């Protein structure tokens, strides 16, 4: 059984309620009103936290990448898009205020050291390291230096790369997330049994699941296999423009996901065979001998 990790006022671990994260990411499309609607939808669905993404654009992307032609609502280049999607100081102050007003935790995936420092000013309950950053030892060490729990996604990574990242971060106050990094993910490539593999390899570390598939049932299955955290992207409409919307859940989908996870928590029991009081009248009525 894994040790528990505390995020805010929630304990994460095998015997704890599943921690559900609604990944807003960049699905706000650079619009604070959309961000607030996504926060509202996450609260209504019963999610425990919402997550954003923070990048220092000129650090994370090369000059060549930013200069590539890419028609978008903010301009004709990829750089216009990346900068247009990036919230700044005043935006995050409003996110922080609004989430506190709504009573939901928020944190972020930080893609560079400057972004970690930026988010740290808001005293987040934890940090998320995206699969794309798993091999960035400097970022891993800088994130760990903040003294907060770290959630590490393991998509598009070899087992050797995962082992090295865990060695860099240490297993204390660490949560590992199994994921497939294709947006959206092919059901045949979800490899959900990796949840059990990670739990067996790191018995002291809670393991979760970050899903990018167009499905609800598979994310519930991850909980049956032992996921202590489930993270899914949320959008107002999967047909909206933007790279992540197609791999996201709409508000109703998130509501159903949380509902079904809570149903499993009630239904799973403890594995000890017993006769329930409600069964005794039936037993007396139907048993001949």
SVG drawing of the C-alpha trace seen along z (x, -y; Angstrom):
<svg xmlns="http://www.w3.org/2000/svg" viewBox="-40 -42 60 71">
<polyline fill="none" stroke="black" stroke-width="0.4" points="0.0,0.0 1.4,-3.4 2.1,-6.1 -0.2,-9.1 0.7,-12.4 -1.2,-15.5 -2.3,-18.1 -4.1,-21.0 -6.5,-19.4 -6.8,-16.1 -4.8,-12.9 -3.8,-11.0 -3.3,-7.2 -4.7,-3.7 -7.3,-4.0 -8.3,-7.6 -11.0,-9.0 -9.8,-9.4 -8.5,-13.0 -10.0,-14.3 -8.2,-17.0 -9.9,-19.0 -7.1,-20.0 -8.0,-23.4 -4.5,-23.7 -4.7,-26.1 -8.3,-25.3 -9.2,-28.8 -8.0,-30.0 -6.5,-33.1 -9.9,-34.3 -10.4,-34.8 -14.2,-34.4 -13.8,-31.0 -11.3,-30.1 -13.9,-31.0 -16.6,-29.0 -14.3,-26.0 -13.6,-26.5 -17.4,-26.7 -17.9,-23.5 -15.2,-21.7 -16.7,-22.8 -20.2,-21.7 -18.8,-18.3 -17.2,-17.7 -13.6,-17.9 -11.1,-18.4 -8.8,-20.8 -8.2,-22.5 -4.9,-22.7 -3.4,-25.2 -0.2,-25.3 2.5,-28.0 5.4,-28.6 7.9,-31.3 7.4,-31.3 10.9,-32.5 12.6,-29.9 10.5,-26.9 10.4,-27.4 13.2,-28.2 13.2,-31.3 12.7,-29.0 9.7,-27.3 8.1,-30.6 8.6,-32.0 6.9,-29.1 3.7,-30.1 0.5,-29.1 -2.7,-31.0 -4.5,-31.5 -6.8,-34.1 -3.7,-36.0 -1.7,-36.3 0.1,-34.5 2.9,-32.7 3.2,-29.9 4.8,-32.6 1.6,-34.7 -0.4,-31.6 1.9,-30.7 2.0,-34.2 -1.8,-34.7 -2.5,-31.6 -0.2,-32.6 -1.9,-34.2 0.2,-36.7 0.4,-38.1 -3.0,-39.8 -4.6,-36.8 -3.3,-34.4 -4.2,-36.8 -7.7,-36.6 -7.6,-32.8 -6.3,-32.6 -9.0,-34.9 -11.8,-33.2 -10.8,-29.6 -10.7,-30.7 -14.1,-32.2 -15.4,-29.0 -13.6,-26.8 -11.5,-24.7 -7.7,-24.2 -5.6,-25.1 -2.1,-24.4 -0.1,-24.3 2.2,-22.4 5.3,-24.6 7.5,-24.1 10.6,-26.1 12.2,-27.3 11.0,-30.9 7.4,-29.6 7.9,-27.6 9.0,-30.7 6.1,-32.6 3.5,-30.1 5.3,-29.7 4.3,-33.2 0.7,-31.9 1.6,-29.2 0.1,-26.3 -0.7,-23.0 1.5,-21.0 3.3,-21.1 2.8,-19.1 5.6,-18.1 4.4,-17.4 5.5,-14.3 7.4,-16.6 9.5,-17.8 10.3,-14.4 13.9,-14.3 14.6,-18.0 16.7,-17.3 17.2,-21.0 13.5,-21.6 12.8,-18.6 15.4,-19.7 14.1,-23.3 10.5,-22.2 11.5,-19.9 13.3,-22.8 10.0,-24.5 9.2,-21.8 5.7,-21.0 4.3,-17.6 5.2,-16.8 2.9,-15.1 5.0,-13.6 3.4,-12.5 5.2,-9.6 3.8,-9.7 6.1,-9.3 8.9,-8.0 10.8,-4.8 10.9,-3.0 14.6,-3.9 13.7,-7.6 11.0,-7.2 13.4,-5.6 15.9,-8.4 13.3,-11.1 12.2,-9.3 15.8,-9.1 16.3,-12.9 13.1,-13.8 13.2,-11.2 10.1,-9.2 9.0,-11.4 5.9,-13.5 5.9,-12.2 2.9,-11.0 3.4,-9.2 0.8,-9.5 0.5,-6.9 -0.5,-8.5 -0.4,-8.2 0.7,-11.6 -1.2,-11.4 -4.1,-13.9 -6.5,-12.2 -5.1,-8.8 -6.0,-5.5 -7.8,-3.2 -5.5,-0.3 -2.5,-2.4 -3.7,-3.3 -1.9,-0.4 -3.8,-0.8 -2.0,2.1 1.0,-0.2 -0.8,-1.6 -0.3,1.8 3.3,2.0 4.1,-1.4 2.4,-0.6 4.4,2.6 7.7,0.9 7.1,-2.0 5.0,-0.7 5.5,-3.8 4.4,-6.2 0.7,-6.9 0.0,-6.3 -2.6,-8.1 -3.9,-8.3 -3.9,-11.3 -6.3,-10.5 -6.4,-12.0 -8.7,-9.4 -12.2,-10.1 -13.9,-7.8 -15.3,-7.9 -15.2,-4.2 -11.4,-3.8 -10.7,-6.6 -13.1,-4.8 -11.2,-1.6 -8.0,-3.3 -9.5,-3.7 -10.5,-0.1 -6.8,0.7 -5.7,-1.5 -5.3,-5.0 -5.3,-7.4 -5.6,-10.5 -7.5,-10.9 -6.8,-13.9 -8.8,-14.8 -8.8,-17.9 -12.0,-19.8 -13.5,-22.0 -16.7,-23.9 -17.0,-22.4 -14.8,-19.7 -15.3,-21.5 -13.6,-24.7 -10.4,-25.8 -7.2,-24.8 -4.9,-21.7 -6.3,-20.1 -10.1,-20.5 -10.6,-17.3 -8.9,-15.2 -11.0,-16.9 -14.2,-16.2 -17.1,-18.5 -18.7,-19.5 -21.3,-16.7 -18.6,-14.1 -16.7,-15.3 -19.8,-15.1 -20.3,-11.5 -16.7,-10.6 -16.8,-11.9 -20.1,-10.2 -18.9,-6.8 -15.6,-7.1 -17.7,-7.7 -19.9,-4.8 -16.9,-2.5 -15.6,-3.8 -18.9,-2.8 -19.3,0.5 -15.7,1.9 -16.1,3.0 -13.2,4.6 -13.0,8.1 -14.2,9.9 -17.0,12.3 -20.0,11.7 -23.8,12.0 -25.4,8.6 -28.5,7.9 -30.4,7.0 -29.8,10.5 -31.1,12.5 -34.8,12.2 -34.1,13.3 -32.0,16.2 -34.8,17.4 -37.3,17.1 -35.3,18.8 -33.0,21.4 -34.6,24.9 -31.8,26.4"/>
</svg>
